[in-house]
Amino acid sequence: MIITFIPPSVKLLDVVDILKTDFFKLVLLLVLTTLITMVVTALFVDFMMRGKK
């Protein structure tokens, strides 16, 4: 199973300079998109649950 993580790990070593300069932008983007996904999913589930009543 560990063999599946080797190629992404090697690629991360190649782009470490980009990660250093844009780390906070990437973290902000990750958090923002996660929150948007959670809100949209919650709204959709709420919409679907109201339809069953």
All heavy atoms as atom14 arrays in JSON, in Angstrom:
{
  "sequence": "MIITFIPPSVKLLDVVDILKTDFFKLVLLLVLTTLITMVVTALFVDFMMRGKK",
  "atom14_mask": [
    [1, 1, 1, 1, 1, 1, 1, 1, 0, 0, 0, 0, 0, 0],
    [1, 1, 1, 1, 1, 1, 1, 1, 0, 0, 0, 0, 0, 0],
    [1, 1, 1, 1, 1, 1, 1, 1, 0, 0, 0, 0, 0, 0],
    [1, 1, 1, 1, 1, 1, 1, 0, 0, 0, 0, 0, 0, 0],
    [1, 1, 1, 1, 1, 1, 1, 1, 1, 1, 1, 0, 0, 0],
    [1, 1, 1, 1, 1, 1, 1, 1, 0, 0, 0, 0, 0, 0],
    [1, 1, 1, 1, 1, 1, 1, 0, 0, 0, 0, 0, 0, 0],
    [1, 1, 1, 1, 1, 1, 1, 0, 0, 0, 0, 0, 0, 0],
    [1, 1, 1, 1, 1, 1, 0, 0, 0, 0, 0, 0, 0, 0],
    [1, 1, 1, 1, 1, 1, 1, 0, 0, 0, 0, 0, 0, 0],
    [1, 1, 1, 1, 1, 1, 1, 1, 1, 0, 0, 0, 0, 0],
    [1, 1, 1, 1, 1, 1, 1, 1, 0, 0, 0, 0, 0, 0],
    [1, 1, 1, 1, 1, 1, 1, 1, 0, 0, 0, 0, 0, 0],
    [1, 1, 1, 1, 1, 1, 1, 1, 0, 0, 0, 0, 0, 0],
    [1, 1, 1, 1, 1, 1, 1, 0, 0, 0, 0, 0, 0, 0],
    [1, 1, 1, 1, 1, 1, 1, 0, 0, 0, 0, 0, 0, 0],
    [1, 1, 1, 1, 1, 1, 1, 1, 0, 0, 0, 0, 0, 0],
    [1, 1, 1, 1, 1, 1, 1, 1, 0, 0, 0, 0, 0, 0],
    [1, 1, 1, 1, 1, 1, 1, 1, 0, 0, 0, 0, 0, 0],
    [1, 1, 1, 1, 1, 1, 1, 1, 1, 0, 0, 0, 0, 0],
    [1, 1, 1, 1, 1, 1, 1, 0, 0, 0, 0, 0, 0, 0],
    [1, 1, 1, 1, 1, 1, 1, 1, 0, 0, 0, 0, 0, 0],
    [1, 1, 1, 1, 1, 1, 1, 1, 1, 1, 1, 0, 0, 0],
    [1, 1, 1, 1, 1, 1, 1, 1, 1, 1, 1, 0, 0, 0],
    [1, 1, 1, 1, 1, 1, 1, 1, 1, 0, 0, 0, 0, 0],
    [1, 1, 1, 1, 1, 1, 1, 1, 0, 0, 0, 0, 0, 0],
    [1, 1, 1, 1, 1, 1, 1, 0, 0, 0, 0, 0, 0, 0],
    [1, 1, 1, 1, 1, 1, 1, 1, 0, 0, 0, 0, 0, 0],
    [1, 1, 1, 1, 1, 1, 1, 1, 0, 0, 0, 0, 0, 0],
    [1, 1, 1, 1, 1, 1, 1, 1, 0, 0, 0, 0, 0, 0],
    [1, 1, 1, 1, 1, 1, 1, 0, 0, 0, 0, 0, 0, 0],
    [1, 1, 1, 1, 1, 1, 1, 1, 0, 0, 0, 0, 0, 0],
    [1, 1, 1, 1, 1, 1, 1, 0, 0, 0, 0, 0, 0, 0],
    [1, 1, 1, 1, 1, 1, 1, 0, 0, 0, 0, 0, 0, 0],
    [1, 1, 1, 1, 1, 1, 1, 1, 0, 0, 0, 0, 0, 0],
    [1, 1, 1, 1, 1, 1, 1, 1, 0, 0, 0, 0, 0, 0],
    [1, 1, 1, 1, 1, 1, 1, 0, 0, 0, 0, 0, 0, 0],
    [1, 1, 1, 1, 1, 1, 1, 1, 0, 0, 0, 0, 0, 0],
    [1, 1, 1, 1, 1, 1, 1, 0, 0, 0, 0, 0, 0, 0],
    [1, 1, 1, 1, 1, 1, 1, 0, 0, 0, 0, 0, 0, 0],
    [1, 1, 1, 1, 1, 1, 1, 0, 0, 0, 0, 0, 0, 0],
    [1, 1, 1, 1, 1, 0, 0, 0, 0, 0, 0, 0, 0, 0],
    [1, 1, 1, 1, 1, 1, 1, 1, 0, 0, 0, 0, 0, 0],
    [1, 1, 1, 1, 1, 1, 1, 1, 1, 1, 1, 0, 0, 0],
    [1, 1, 1, 1, 1, 1, 1, 0, 0, 0, 0, 0, 0, 0],
    [1, 1, 1, 1, 1, 1, 1, 1, 0, 0, 0, 0, 0, 0],
    [1, 1, 1, 1, 1, 1, 1, 1, 1, 1, 1, 0, 0, 0],
    [1, 1, 1, 1, 1, 1, 1, 1, 0, 0, 0, 0, 0, 0],
    [1, 1, 1, 1, 1, 1, 1, 1, 0, 0, 0, 0, 0, 0],
    [1, 1, 1, 1, 1, 1, 1, 1, 1, 1, 1, 0, 0, 0],
    [1, 1, 1, 1, 0, 0, 0, 0, 0, 0, 0, 0, 0, 0],
    [1, 1, 1, 1, 1, 1, 1, 1, 1, 0, 0, 0, 0, 0],
    [1, 1, 1, 1, 1, 1, 1, 1, 1, 0, 0, 0, 0, 0]
  ],
  "atom14_positions": [
    [[0.82, -1.19, 0.0], [0.0, 0.0, 0.0], [0.86, 1.26, 0.0], [0.49, 2.26, -0.57], [-0.92, -0.04, 1.22], [-1.9, 1.07, 1.23], [-3.16, 0.87, 0.0], [-4.58, 1.15, 0.96], [0.0, 0.0, 0.0], [0.0, 0.0, 0.0], [0.0, 0.0, 0.0], [0.0, 0.0, 0.0], [0.0, 0.0, 0.0], [0.0, 0.0, 0.0]],
    [[2.0, 1.22, 0.65], [2.86, 2.4, 0.73], [3.4, 2.8, -0.64], [3.71, 3.97, -0.87], [4.0, 2.17, 1.74], [4.72, 3.48, 2.1], [5.01, 1.2, 1.19], [3.93, 4.38, 2.96], [0.0, 0.0, 0.0], [0.0, 0.0, 0.0], [0.0, 0.0, 0.0], [0.0, 0.0, 0.0], [0.0, 0.0, 0.0], [0.0, 0.0, 0.0]],
    [[3.48, 1.87, -1.56], [4.01, 2.16, -2.9], [3.15, 3.2, -3.64], [3.65, 3.92, -4.48], [4.16, 0.87, -3.73], [4.98, 1.12, -4.98], [2.84, 0.33, -4.16], [6.34, 0.55, -4.9], [0.0, 0.0, 0.0], [0.0, 0.0, 0.0], [0.0, 0.0, 0.0], [0.0, 0.0, 0.0], [0.0, 0.0, 0.0], [0.0, 0.0, 0.0]],
    [[1.88, 3.3, -3.27], [1.02, 4.27, -3.96], [1.34, 5.7, -3.55], [0.95, 6.64, -4.25], [-0.45, 3.99, -3.64], [-0.65, 4.06, -2.23], [-0.86, 2.62, -4.16], [0.0, 0.0, 0.0], [0.0, 0.0, 0.0], [0.0, 0.0, 0.0], [0.0, 0.0, 0.0], [0.0, 0.0, 0.0], [0.0, 0.0, 0.0], [0.0, 0.0, 0.0]],
    [[2.04, 5.91, -2.44], [2.36, 7.26, -1.98], [3.73, 7.74, -2.44], [4.08, 8.89, -2.22], [2.3, 7.32, -0.45], [0.91, 7.12, 0.08], [0.57, 5.93, 0.71], [-0.04, 8.11, -0.07], [-0.72, 5.75, 1.19], [-1.33, 7.92, 0.4], [-1.67, 6.74, 1.03], [0.0, 0.0, 0.0], [0.0, 0.0, 0.0], [0.0, 0.0, 0.0]],
    [[4.51, 6.89, -3.05], [5.86, 7.28, -3.45], [5.85, 8.33, -4.57], [6.52, 9.35, -4.44], [6.7, 6.04, -3.81], [6.96, 5.23, -2.55], [8.02, 6.44, -4.47], [7.67, 3.92, -2.77], [0.0, 0.0, 0.0], [0.0, 0.0, 0.0], [0.0, 0.0, 0.0], [0.0, 0.0, 0.0], [0.0, 0.0, 0.0], [0.0, 0.0, 0.0]],
    [[5.13, 8.14, -5.69], [5.17, 9.17, -6.74], [4.71, 10.56, -6.28], [5.37, 11.56, -6.6], [4.25, 8.6, -7.83], [4.31, 7.13, -7.63], [4.42, 6.95, -6.14], [0.0, 0.0, 0.0], [0.0, 0.0, 0.0], [0.0, 0.0, 0.0], [0.0, 0.0, 0.0], [0.0, 0.0, 0.0], [0.0, 0.0, 0.0], [0.0, 0.0, 0.0]],
    [[3.61, 10.68, -5.52], [3.24, 12.02, -5.06], [4.29, 12.64, -4.13], [4.53, 13.84, -4.16], [1.93, 11.82, -4.32], [1.37, 10.55, -4.84], [2.55, 9.71, -5.2], [0.0, 0.0, 0.0], [0.0, 0.0, 0.0], [0.0, 0.0, 0.0], [0.0, 0.0, 0.0], [0.0, 0.0, 0.0], [0.0, 0.0, 0.0], [0.0, 0.0, 0.0]],
    [[4.93, 11.81, -3.33], [5.96, 12.32, -2.42], [7.16, 12.85, -3.19], [7.73, 13.89, -2.85], [6.4, 11.22, -1.46], [5.32, 10.77, -0.7], [0.0, 0.0, 0.0], [0.0, 0.0, 0.0], [0.0, 0.0, 0.0], [0.0, 0.0, 0.0], [0.0, 0.0, 0.0], [0.0, 0.0, 0.0], [0.0, 0.0, 0.0], [0.0, 0.0, 0.0]],
    [[7.54, 12.16, -4.24], [8.66, 12.6, -5.06], [8.3, 13.91, -5.76], [9.12, 14.82, -5.85], [9.05, 11.51, -6.08], [10.06, 12.03, -7.09], [9.6, 10.29, -5.35], [0.0, 0.0, 0.0], [0.0, 0.0, 0.0], [0.0, 0.0, 0.0], [0.0, 0.0, 0.0], [0.0, 0.0, 0.0], [0.0, 0.0, 0.0], [0.0, 0.0, 0.0]],
    [[7.08, 14.03, -6.25], [6.65, 15.26, -6.91], [6.63, 16.43, -5.94], [6.95, 17.56, -6.31], [5.27, 15.06, -7.56], [4.85, 16.21, -8.41], [5.82, 16.44, -9.56], [5.37, 17.59, -10.41], [6.36, 17.93, -11.41], [0.0, 0.0, 0.0], [0.0, 0.0, 0.0], [0.0, 0.0, 0.0], [0.0, 0.0, 0.0], [0.0, 0.0, 0.0]],
    [[6.26, 16.19, -4.7], [6.28, 17.26, -3.69], [7.69, 17.8, -3.49], [7.88, 18.99, -3.27], [5.73, 16.76, -2.36], [4.22, 16.77, -2.22], [3.83, 16.16, -0.89], [3.67, 18.16, -2.34], [0.0, 0.0, 0.0], [0.0, 0.0, 0.0], [0.0, 0.0, 0.0], [0.0, 0.0, 0.0], [0.0, 0.0, 0.0], [0.0, 0.0, 0.0]],
    [[8.66, 16.94, -3.58], [10.05, 17.4, -3.45], [10.44, 18.3, -4.61], [11.26, 19.2, -4.46], [11.0, 16.2, -3.36], [10.88, 15.35, -2.1], [11.78, 14.13, -2.2], [11.21, 16.15, -0.87], [0.0, 0.0, 0.0], [0.0, 0.0, 0.0], [0.0, 0.0, 0.0], [0.0, 0.0, 0.0], [0.0, 0.0, 0.0], [0.0, 0.0, 0.0]],
    [[9.84, 18.07, -5.78], [10.13, 18.89, -6.95], [9.53, 20.29, -6.83], [10.08, 21.25, -7.37], [9.61, 18.24, -8.23], [10.4, 17.01, -8.61], [11.53, 16.85, -8.12], [9.87, 16.21, -9.42], [0.0, 0.0, 0.0], [0.0, 0.0, 0.0], [0.0, 0.0, 0.0], [0.0, 0.0, 0.0], [0.0, 0.0, 0.0], [0.0, 0.0, 0.0]],
    [[8.42, 20.42, -6.18], [7.71, 21.7, -6.12], [7.78, 22.34, -4.74], [6.96, 23.18, -4.4], [6.24, 21.54, -6.56], [6.15, 21.15, -8.01], [5.5, 20.58, -5.67], [0.0, 0.0, 0.0], [0.0, 0.0, 0.0], [0.0, 0.0, 0.0], [0.0, 0.0, 0.0], [0.0, 0.0, 0.0], [0.0, 0.0, 0.0], [0.0, 0.0, 0.0]],
    [[8.77, 22.0, -3.95], [8.87, 22.53, -2.6], [9.07, 24.05, -2.61], [8.6, 24.74, -1.7], [9.98, 21.8, -1.81], [11.35, 22.33, -2.12], [9.7, 21.84, -0.34], [0.0, 0.0, 0.0], [0.0, 0.0, 0.0], [0.0, 0.0, 0.0], [0.0, 0.0, 0.0], [0.0, 0.0, 0.0], [0.0, 0.0, 0.0], [0.0, 0.0, 0.0]],
    [[9.71, 24.61, -3.63], [9.88, 26.06, -3.7], [8.54, 26.76, -3.87], [8.3, 27.81, -3.26], [10.8, 26.43, -4.86], [12.23, 25.97, -4.62], [12.62, 25.88, -3.44], [12.94, 25.72, -5.62], [0.0, 0.0, 0.0], [0.0, 0.0, 0.0], [0.0, 0.0, 0.0], [0.0, 0.0, 0.0], [0.0, 0.0, 0.0], [0.0, 0.0, 0.0]],
    [[7.68, 26.22, -4.69], [6.35, 26.79, -4.88], [5.55, 26.7, -3.58], [4.86, 27.64, -3.2], [5.61, 26.07, -6.03], [6.34, 26.32, -7.34], [4.16, 26.53, -6.12], [5.81, 25.48, -8.49], [0.0, 0.0, 0.0], [0.0, 0.0, 0.0], [0.0, 0.0, 0.0], [0.0, 0.0, 0.0], [0.0, 0.0, 0.0], [0.0, 0.0, 0.0]],
    [[5.67, 25.58, -2.91], [4.94, 25.41, -1.64], [5.43, 26.4, -0.59], [4.63, 26.9, 0.2], [5.09, 23.98, -1.14], [4.39, 22.91, -1.96], [4.71, 21.53, -1.4], [2.91, 23.14, -1.99], [0.0, 0.0, 0.0], [0.0, 0.0, 0.0], [0.0, 0.0, 0.0], [0.0, 0.0, 0.0], [0.0, 0.0, 0.0], [0.0, 0.0, 0.0]],
    [[6.71, 26.69, -0.57], [7.25, 27.63, 0.41], [6.71, 29.04, 0.17], [6.38, 29.74, 1.11], [8.77, 27.65, 0.35], [9.43, 26.49, 1.02], [10.93, 26.63, 0.95], [11.63, 25.44, 1.56], [13.09, 25.54, 1.45], [0.0, 0.0, 0.0], [0.0, 0.0, 0.0], [0.0, 0.0, 0.0], [0.0, 0.0, 0.0], [0.0, 0.0, 0.0]],
    [[6.65, 29.46, -1.08], [6.24, 30.83, -1.37], [4.73, 31.01, -1.28], [4.26, 32.08, -0.91], [6.71, 31.25, -2.77], [6.17, 30.36, -3.74], [8.22, 31.26, -2.86], [0.0, 0.0, 0.0], [0.0, 0.0, 0.0], [0.0, 0.0, 0.0], [0.0, 0.0, 0.0], [0.0, 0.0, 0.0], [0.0, 0.0, 0.0], [0.0, 0.0, 0.0]],
    [[3.96, 30.0, -1.61], [2.5, 30.13, -1.65], [1.79, 29.28, -0.61], [0.63, 28.94, -0.78], [1.98, 29.74, -3.04], [2.44, 30.7, -4.11], [2.68, 31.87, -3.78], [2.55, 30.29, -5.28], [0.0, 0.0, 0.0], [0.0, 0.0, 0.0], [0.0, 0.0, 0.0], [0.0, 0.0, 0.0], [0.0, 0.0, 0.0], [0.0, 0.0, 0.0]],
    [[2.46, 28.97, 0.48], [1.89, 28.08, 1.48], [0.58, 28.61, 2.06], [-0.42, 27.91, 2.12], [2.9, 27.82, 2.6], [2.37, 26.93, 3.69], [2.24, 25.57, 3.47], [2.0, 27.46, 4.91], [1.75, 24.74, 4.47], [1.51, 26.64, 5.91], [1.38, 25.29, 5.68], [0.0, 0.0, 0.0], [0.0, 0.0, 0.0], [0.0, 0.0, 0.0]],
    [[0.57, 29.87, 2.46], [-0.62, 30.42, 3.1], [-1.78, 30.57, 2.11], [-2.94, 30.38, 2.47], [-0.31, 31.75, 3.78], [0.57, 31.59, 4.97], [1.88, 32.04, 4.94], [0.1, 30.97, 6.12], [2.71, 31.87, 6.04], [0.92, 30.79, 7.23], [2.23, 31.24, 7.19], [0.0, 0.0, 0.0], [0.0, 0.0, 0.0], [0.0, 0.0, 0.0]],
    [[-1.45, 30.86, 0.86], [-2.49, 30.93, -0.17], [-3.12, 29.55, -0.37], [-4.34, 29.43, -0.51], [-1.92, 31.42, -1.49], [-1.52, 32.86, -1.49], [-0.93, 33.23, -2.84], [-0.31, 34.6, -2.82], [0.36, 34.91, -4.08], [0.0, 0.0, 0.0], [0.0, 0.0, 0.0], [0.0, 0.0, 0.0], [0.0, 0.0, 0.0], [0.0, 0.0, 0.0]],
    [[-2.29, 28.53, -0.4], [-2.79, 27.17, -0.6], [-3.64, 26.71, 0.58], [-4.68, 26.08, 0.39], [-1.63, 26.21, -0.83], [-0.85, 26.39, -2.12], [0.4, 25.54, -2.12], [-1.72, 26.05, -3.31], [0.0, 0.0, 0.0], [0.0, 0.0, 0.0], [0.0, 0.0, 0.0], [0.0, 0.0, 0.0], [0.0, 0.0, 0.0], [0.0, 0.0, 0.0]],
    [[-3.21, 27.04, 1.8], [-3.98, 26.66, 2.98], [-5.31, 27.4, 3.0], [-6.36, 26.81, 3.28], [-3.18, 26.92, 4.27], [-4.05, 26.77, 5.5], [-1.99, 25.98, 4.34], [0.0, 0.0, 0.0], [0.0, 0.0, 0.0], [0.0, 0.0, 0.0], [0.0, 0.0, 0.0], [0.0, 0.0, 0.0], [0.0, 0.0, 0.0], [0.0, 0.0, 0.0]],
    [[-5.3, 28.68, 2.68], [-6.53, 29.46, 2.62], [-7.48, 28.89, 1.57], [-8.68, 28.73, 1.82], [-6.23, 30.92, 2.32], [-7.44, 31.84, 2.2], [-8.16, 31.94, 3.54], [-7.01, 33.2, 1.72], [0.0, 0.0, 0.0], [0.0, 0.0, 0.0], [0.0, 0.0, 0.0], [0.0, 0.0, 0.0], [0.0, 0.0, 0.0], [0.0, 0.0, 0.0]],
    [[-6.96, 28.56, 0.42], [-7.77, 27.97, -0.64], [-8.35, 26.63, -0.21], [-9.53, 26.35, -0.45], [-6.93, 27.8, -1.9], [-7.65, 27.31, -3.14], [-8.67, 28.35, -3.59], [-6.65, 27.05, -4.24], [0.0, 0.0, 0.0], [0.0, 0.0, 0.0], [0.0, 0.0, 0.0], [0.0, 0.0, 0.0], [0.0, 0.0, 0.0], [0.0, 0.0, 0.0]],
    [[-7.56, 25.81, 0.45], [-8.02, 24.52, 0.95], [-9.15, 24.67, 1.96], [-10.19, 24.0, 1.86], [-6.85, 23.75, 1.57], [-7.18, 22.4, 2.18], [-7.55, 21.41, 1.08], [-6.01, 21.9, 2.98], [0.0, 0.0, 0.0], [0.0, 0.0, 0.0], [0.0, 0.0, 0.0], [0.0, 0.0, 0.0], [0.0, 0.0, 0.0], [0.0, 0.0, 0.0]],
    [[-8.98, 25.58, 2.91], [-10.01, 25.8, 3.93], [-11.28, 26.38, 3.3], [-12.39, 25.93, 3.61], [-9.47, 26.73, 5.05], [-10.57, 27.17, 5.97], [-8.37, 26.02, 5.81], [0.0, 0.0, 0.0], [0.0, 0.0, 0.0], [0.0, 0.0, 0.0], [0.0, 0.0, 0.0], [0.0, 0.0, 0.0], [0.0, 0.0, 0.0], [0.0, 0.0, 0.0]],
    [[-11.12, 27.35, 2.42], [-12.27, 28.0, 1.79], [-13.08, 27.01, 0.95], [-14.3, 26.95, 1.06], [-11.8, 29.17, 0.94], [-12.88, 30.03, 0.33], [-13.68, 30.72, 1.42], [-12.27, 31.05, -0.6], [0.0, 0.0, 0.0], [0.0, 0.0, 0.0], [0.0, 0.0, 0.0], [0.0, 0.0, 0.0], [0.0, 0.0, 0.0], [0.0, 0.0, 0.0]],
    [[-12.41, 26.21, 0.14], [-13.14, 25.26, -0.7], [-13.79, 24.16, 0.13], [-14.86, 23.67, -0.22], [-12.22, 24.65, -1.78], [-11.09, 24.05, -1.16], [-11.79, 25.7, -2.79], [0.0, 0.0, 0.0], [0.0, 0.0, 0.0], [0.0, 0.0, 0.0], [0.0, 0.0, 0.0], [0.0, 0.0, 0.0], [0.0, 0.0, 0.0], [0.0, 0.0, 0.0]],
    [[-13.14, 23.77, 1.23], [-13.75, 22.79, 2.12], [-15.03, 23.33, 2.74], [-16.05, 22.63, 2.79], [-12.76, 22.36, 3.21], [-11.6, 21.8, 2.59], [-13.38, 21.35, 4.14], [0.0, 0.0, 0.0], [0.0, 0.0, 0.0], [0.0, 0.0, 0.0], [0.0, 0.0, 0.0], [0.0, 0.0, 0.0], [0.0, 0.0, 0.0], [0.0, 0.0, 0.0]],
    [[-14.98, 24.56, 3.21], [-16.17, 25.18, 3.8], [-17.29, 25.33, 2.77], [-18.46, 25.07, 3.08], [-15.82, 26.53, 4.41], [-14.98, 26.48, 5.67], [-14.58, 27.89, 6.1], [-15.73, 25.78, 6.78], [0.0, 0.0, 0.0], [0.0, 0.0, 0.0], [0.0, 0.0, 0.0], [0.0, 0.0, 0.0], [0.0, 0.0, 0.0], [0.0, 0.0, 0.0]],
    [[-16.96, 25.74, 1.56], [-17.97, 25.89, 0.51], [-18.61, 24.53, 0.21], [-19.83, 24.43, 0.09], [-17.36, 26.51, -0.76], [-17.02, 27.97, -0.5], [-18.29, 26.37, -1.95], [-16.21, 28.63, -1.61], [0.0, 0.0, 0.0], [0.0, 0.0, 0.0], [0.0, 0.0, 0.0], [0.0, 0.0, 0.0], [0.0, 0.0, 0.0], [0.0, 0.0, 0.0]],
    [[-17.8, 23.49, 0.12], [-18.32, 22.16, -0.14], [-19.24, 21.7, 0.98], [-20.32, 21.13, 0.73], [-17.16, 21.16, -0.31], [-16.34, 21.6, -1.37], [-17.68, 19.76, -0.59], [0.0, 0.0, 0.0], [0.0, 0.0, 0.0], [0.0, 0.0, 0.0], [0.0, 0.0, 0.0], [0.0, 0.0, 0.0], [0.0, 0.0, 0.0], [0.0, 0.0, 0.0]],
    [[-18.87, 21.96, 2.22], [-19.7, 21.56, 3.35], [-21.04, 22.3, 3.36], [-22.09, 21.71, 3.62], [-18.95, 21.78, 4.66], [-17.78, 20.84, 4.85], [-16.75, 21.25, 6.27], [-17.87, 20.89, 7.59], [0.0, 0.0, 0.0], [0.0, 0.0, 0.0], [0.0, 0.0, 0.0], [0.0, 0.0, 0.0], [0.0, 0.0, 0.0], [0.0, 0.0, 0.0]],
    [[-21.0, 23.6, 3.08], [-22.24, 24.39, 3.07], [-23.16, 23.96, 1.95], [-24.37, 23.77, 2.15], [-21.91, 25.9, 2.97], [-23.15, 26.72, 2.67], [-21.25, 26.38, 4.25], [0.0, 0.0, 0.0], [0.0, 0.0, 0.0], [0.0, 0.0, 0.0], [0.0, 0.0, 0.0], [0.0, 0.0, 0.0], [0.0, 0.0, 0.0], [0.0, 0.0, 0.0]],
    [[-22.62, 23.77, 0.76], [-23.45, 23.34, -0.37], [-24.04, 21.96, -0.11], [-25.22, 21.72, -0.4], [-22.63, 23.36, -1.68], [-23.36, 22.68, -2.81], [-22.29, 24.8, -2.05], [0.0, 0.0, 0.0], [0.0, 0.0, 0.0], [0.0, 0.0, 0.0], [0.0, 0.0, 0.0], [0.0, 0.0, 0.0], [0.0, 0.0, 0.0], [0.0, 0.0, 0.0]],
    [[-23.26, 21.06, 0.45], [-23.77, 19.73, 0.77], [-24.87, 19.8, 1.81], [-25.91, 19.13, 1.67], [-22.62, 18.83, 1.27], [-21.61, 18.77, 0.27], [-23.11, 17.44, 1.58], [0.0, 0.0, 0.0], [0.0, 0.0, 0.0], [0.0, 0.0, 0.0], [0.0, 0.0, 0.0], [0.0, 0.0, 0.0], [0.0, 0.0, 0.0], [0.0, 0.0, 0.0]],
    [[-24.68, 20.61, 2.84], [-25.71, 20.75, 3.88], [-27.0, 21.34, 3.31], [-28.1, 20.88, 3.64], [-25.19, 21.62, 5.01], [0.0, 0.0, 0.0], [0.0, 0.0, 0.0], [0.0, 0.0, 0.0], [0.0, 0.0, 0.0], [0.0, 0.0, 0.0], [0.0, 0.0, 0.0], [0.0, 0.0, 0.0], [0.0, 0.0, 0.0], [0.0, 0.0, 0.0]],
    [[-26.88, 22.34, 2.46], [-28.06, 22.94, 1.85], [-28.79, 21.95, 0.95], [-30.02, 21.89, 0.93], [-27.69, 24.19, 1.06], [-27.25, 25.39, 1.9], [-26.73, 26.5, 1.0], [-28.38, 25.88, 2.78], [0.0, 0.0, 0.0], [0.0, 0.0, 0.0], [0.0, 0.0, 0.0], [0.0, 0.0, 0.0], [0.0, 0.0, 0.0], [0.0, 0.0, 0.0]],
    [[-28.04, 21.15, 0.22], [-28.65, 20.16, -0.66], [-29.37, 19.08, 0.16], [-30.5, 18.68, -0.18], [-27.59, 19.52, -1.56], [-28.15, 18.49, -2.49], [-28.9, 18.87, -3.58], [-27.93, 17.14, -2.26], [-29.43, 17.92, -4.44], [-28.45, 16.19, -3.11], [-29.2, 16.58, -4.2], [0.0, 0.0, 0.0], [0.0, 0.0, 0.0], [0.0, 0.0, 0.0]],
    [[-28.74, 18.61, 1.22], [-29.38, 17.6, 2.07], [-30.63, 18.17, 2.72], [-31.67, 17.5, 2.78], [-28.39, 17.07, 3.14], [-29.11, 16.24, 4.19], [-27.29, 16.27, 2.48], [0.0, 0.0, 0.0], [0.0, 0.0, 0.0], [0.0, 0.0, 0.0], [0.0, 0.0, 0.0], [0.0, 0.0, 0.0], [0.0, 0.0, 0.0], [0.0, 0.0, 0.0]],
    [[-30.57, 19.41, 3.17], [-31.73, 20.06, 3.76], [-32.86, 20.16, 2.73], [-34.02, 19.88, 3.04], [-31.35, 21.44, 4.28], [-32.47, 22.1, 5.02], [-33.07, 21.44, 5.91], [-32.79, 23.27, 4.73], [0.0, 0.0, 0.0], [0.0, 0.0, 0.0], [0.0, 0.0, 0.0], [0.0, 0.0, 0.0], [0.0, 0.0, 0.0], [0.0, 0.0, 0.0]],
    [[-32.53, 20.54, 1.52], [-33.5, 20.63, 0.43], [-34.14, 19.27, 0.15], [-35.36, 19.16, -0.01], [-32.84, 21.17, -0.83], [-33.72, 21.14, -2.04], [-34.72, 22.07, -2.2], [-33.51, 20.19, -3.02], [-35.54, 22.05, -3.32], [-34.3, 20.16, -4.14], [-35.33, 21.09, -4.3], [0.0, 0.0, 0.0], [0.0, 0.0, 0.0], [0.0, 0.0, 0.0]],
    [[-33.33, 18.23, 0.11], [-33.84, 16.89, -0.18], [-34.71, 16.37, 0.98], [-35.71, 15.7, 0.74], [-32.71, 15.92, -0.45], [-31.92, 16.24, -1.71], [-32.94, 16.23, -3.2], [-33.25, 14.51, -3.37], [0.0, 0.0, 0.0], [0.0, 0.0, 0.0], [0.0, 0.0, 0.0], [0.0, 0.0, 0.0], [0.0, 0.0, 0.0], [0.0, 0.0, 0.0]],
    [[-34.34, 16.66, 2.21], [-35.1, 16.22, 3.36], [-36.46, 16.93, 3.42], [-37.45, 16.33, 3.83], [-34.32, 16.45, 4.66], [-33.08, 15.6, 4.77], [-33.41, 13.85, 4.81], [-34.02, 13.68, 6.45], [0.0, 0.0, 0.0], [0.0, 0.0, 0.0], [0.0, 0.0, 0.0], [0.0, 0.0, 0.0], [0.0, 0.0, 0.0], [0.0, 0.0, 0.0]],
    [[-36.52, 18.18, 3.05], [-37.8, 18.9, 3.05], [-38.73, 18.36, 1.97], [-39.93, 18.39, 2.13], [-37.57, 20.39, 2.82], [-36.96, 21.08, 3.99], [-36.73, 22.53, 3.69], [-35.87, 23.11, 4.69], [-36.17, 24.21, 5.34], [-37.25, 24.88, 5.06], [-35.33, 24.68, 6.25], [0.0, 0.0, 0.0], [0.0, 0.0, 0.0], [0.0, 0.0, 0.0]],
    [[-38.17, 17.85, 0.91], [-38.97, 17.29, -0.17], [-39.66, 16.01, 0.25], [-40.7, 15.64, -0.3], [0.0, 0.0, 0.0], [0.0, 0.0, 0.0], [0.0, 0.0, 0.0], [0.0, 0.0, 0.0], [0.0, 0.0, 0.0], [0.0, 0.0, 0.0], [0.0, 0.0, 0.0], [0.0, 0.0, 0.0], [0.0, 0.0, 0.0], [0.0, 0.0, 0.0]],
    [[-39.12, 15.28, 1.2], [-39.71, 14.02, 1.65], [-40.9, 14.23, 2.58], [-41.7, 13.34, 2.77], [-38.65, 13.18, 2.37], [-37.63, 12.59, 1.44], [-36.71, 11.65, 2.19], [-35.76, 10.97, 1.23], [-34.89, 10.01, 1.9], [0.0, 0.0, 0.0], [0.0, 0.0, 0.0], [0.0, 0.0, 0.0], [0.0, 0.0, 0.0], [0.0, 0.0, 0.0]],
    [[-41.02, 15.4, 3.17], [-42.09, 15.64, 4.14], [-43.41, 15.89, 3.47], [-43.62, 16.33, 2.44], [-41.75, 16.83, 5.03], [-40.62, 16.5, 5.97], [-40.34, 17.69, 6.86], [-39.2, 17.36, 7.8], [-38.87, 18.45, 8.65], [0.0, 0.0, 0.0], [0.0, 0.0, 0.0], [0.0, 0.0, 0.0], [0.0, 0.0, 0.0], [0.0, 0.0, 0.0]]
  ]
}
